[in-house]
Amino acid sequence: MATINEIQDQIISEFSDFDDWMDRYAYIIDLGNEVPALDEQHKTPENIIEGCQSRVWLVARYADGLIHFEADSDAIIVKGIISLLMRVLSGHSPKEILDSELYFVDRIGLSEHLSPTRSNGLVAMIKQMRVYALAYQAKSAE
């Protein structure tokens, strides 16, 4: 399996194929459209990420030492952004997630092209994924 940094480098490479931001947004929207809808039973207030302008639900399951994320949003661009985060972090150990630096966000220009509220939402999504990683790391250490 690819490391977190290898996956980030793949994403940076994919985005380097696009010259302008409208093409990058279109690509992010396409990625969002590919994310399977989250089962309605998971669309609960407990799974909503606080700090996002649109509604974003994130669930994590822990199996064989690895965390697997599933997410959904009522905003397609946000769904595309969370799909990138899931691609990078899903299927890795809590330690790998906690030790990772998500440099792809800046390298593809995402942070500078998002509105302030979307940027806050992005930070909130990353934070919530790390909270899950911390919780599972603590649980596995027991």
C-alpha positions as CSV (number, residue, x, y, z in Angstrom):
1,M,0.0,0.0,0.0
2,A,1.2,3.5,-0.8
3,T,2.3,5.7,2.0
4,I,0.5,8.9,2.9
5,N,3.2,11.0,1.2
6,E,3.2,8.9,-1.9
7,I,-0.6,9.4,-2.2
8,Q,-0.2,13.2,-1.6
9,D,2.5,13.2,-4.4
10,Q,0.1,11.4,-6.7
11,I,-2.6,14.0,-6.0
12,I,-0.1,16.9,-6.6
13,S,0.8,15.3,-9.9
14,E,-2.8,14.9,-11.0
15,F,-3.6,18.6,-10.2
16,S,-0.4,19.8,-12.0
17,D,-2.2,18.6,-15.2
18,F,-4.6,21.5,-14.9
19,D,-3.5,25.0,-15.8
20,D,-6.4,27.0,-14.3
21,W,-8.5,26.9,-11.2
22,M,-11.8,26.3,-13.0
23,D,-10.4,23.0,-14.3
24,R,-9.2,22.1,-10.8
25,Y,-12.6,22.9,-9.3
26,A,-14.3,20.7,-12.0
27,Y,-11.9,17.9,-11.1
28,I,-12.7,18.2,-7.4
29,I,-16.4,18.2,-8.2
30,D,-15.9,15.0,-10.3
31,L,-14.1,13.4,-7.3
32,G,-17.0,14.4,-5.1
33,N,-19.5,12.7,-7.5
34,E,-17.5,9.5,-7.3
35,V,-17.8,9.2,-3.5
36,P,-20.5,6.7,-2.6
37,A,-23.4,8.2,-0.5
38,L,-23.1,7.7,3.2
39,D,-25.7,5.4,4.6
40,E,-28.5,7.5,6.1
41,Q,-28.0,5.8,9.5
42,H,-24.7,7.6,9.7
43,K,-26.1,11.0,8.9
44,T,-26.6,11.9,12.6
45,P,-25.7,15.0,14.6
46,E,-22.8,13.2,16.3
47,N,-21.2,12.6,12.9
48,I,-21.5,16.2,11.6
49,I,-18.2,18.1,11.6
50,E,-18.5,21.3,13.5
51,G,-17.0,24.4,11.7
52,C,-18.1,23.6,8.2
53,Q,-20.4,25.9,6.3
54,S,-22.1,23.0,4.6
55,R,-23.1,19.8,6.3
56,V,-20.3,17.2,6.4
57,W,-20.7,13.8,8.0
58,L,-17.6,11.7,8.8
59,V,-17.5,8.2,10.2
60,A,-14.4,6.1,11.0
61,R,-14.1,2.4,11.6
62,Y,-11.0,0.8,13.0
63,A,-10.0,-2.7,11.8
64,D,-6.7,-4.5,11.9
65,G,-4.8,-1.5,13.2
66,L,-6.0,0.8,10.3
67,I,-8.6,3.5,10.2
68,H,-11.1,3.6,7.3
69,F,-13.1,6.8,6.8
70,E,-16.4,7.4,5.1
71,A,-17.9,10.8,4.5
72,D,-20.6,12.7,2.8
73,S,-21.6,16.3,2.3
74,D,-24.6,18.2,1.0
75,A,-22.1,20.4,-1.0
76,I,-20.5,18.7,-3.9
77,I,-17.2,20.7,-3.8
78,V,-16.9,19.8,-0.1
79,K,-17.6,16.2,-0.9
80,G,-14.7,16.4,-3.4
81,I,-12.4,17.9,-0.8
82,I,-13.2,15.3,1.8
83,S,-12.7,12.6,-0.9
84,L,-9.1,13.8,-1.3
85,L,-8.6,13.7,2.5
86,M,-10.1,10.2,2.7
87,R,-7.9,9.1,-0.2
88,V,-4.8,10.3,1.7
89,L,-5.6,9.2,5.2
90,S,-8.0,6.2,4.9
91,G,-6.4,2.8,5.4
92,H,-3.5,4.0,7.5
93,S,-2.7,3.5,11.2
94,P,-3.5,6.1,13.8
95,K,0.2,6.8,14.2
96,E,0.7,7.4,10.5
97,I,-2.2,9.8,10.4
98,L,-1.1,11.7,13.4
99,D,2.5,11.9,12.2
100,S,1.5,13.1,8.7
101,E,1.9,16.6,7.4
102,L,-0.8,17.2,4.8
103,Y,1.3,19.3,2.4
104,F,-0.8,18.5,-0.7
105,V,-3.4,21.0,0.4
106,D,-1.0,23.9,-0.1
107,R,0.8,22.4,-3.0
108,I,-2.3,22.0,-5.2
109,G,-3.3,25.6,-4.2
110,L,-6.4,24.5,-2.4
111,S,-6.0,26.7,0.7
112,E,-5.5,29.9,-1.3
113,H,-8.5,29.2,-3.6
114,L,-11.0,28.4,-1.0
115,S,-13.3,31.0,0.6
116,P,-12.5,31.6,4.3
117,T,-15.5,29.6,5.4
118,R,-14.5,26.6,3.2
119,S,-10.9,26.9,4.5
120,N,-12.2,26.7,8.1
121,G,-14.2,23.7,7.0
122,L,-11.1,22.0,5.6
123,V,-9.2,22.6,8.8
124,A,-12.2,21.2,10.8
125,M,-12.3,18.0,8.6
126,I,-8.6,17.4,9.0
127,K,-8.9,18.0,12.8
128,Q,-11.8,15.6,13.1
129,M,-9.9,12.9,11.2
130,R,-6.9,13.4,13.6
131,V,-9.3,13.2,16.6
132,Y,-10.5,9.8,15.4
133,A,-6.8,8.7,15.0
134,L,-6.0,9.9,18.5
135,A,-9.0,8.0,20.0
136,Y,-8.1,4.8,18.1
137,Q,-4.5,5.1,19.1
138,A,-5.5,5.5,22.8
139,K,-7.9,2.6,22.5
140,S,-5.3,0.3,20.9
141,A,-2.8,1.1,23.6
142,E,-5.1,-0.1,26.4
